[in-house]
């Protein structure tokens, strides 16, 4: 599963983070699947991997915020566009 995610995804920073979080989620889900009765290890790994990848894709903690003259926070994307928080 991890190899398929690694080869299918393009190599940008947010995708690497999503894959990394998916692997961590899969490991945690496998542990939960081993402990919780009625849930298999594989099912726990799939659910944890999907949840971890979704959190990694939606998390924007890698942004750098700047402040303008008035103290308002904004960040700049890779295309040079400015966004307010």
C-alpha positions, 0 to 999 in steps of 0.5 A: 500500500505504501509503495503504491501511494509513493509511486502514484503521487507527484513529488511536491511538498504537500503530497509528500506530507500527505503520504507521510501522514497516511503512513503514520495513520496506517500504522496507528490504524493497524495497532487499533485493529489489533487491539479493538475486537471485531476490527481486523488489522488490515481494516484499521490500517486502511481507515487510518491511512485514508484519514492520515492522508486526508489530514496531511492534504488539508493541513496548511501548517507549512505556510510562512506568514508575513505582516504588512505595515498595519500588522495584518497577517498574510501569506504568499503562494508559489505564484506570488499571490497574497492571501489574508488569514 
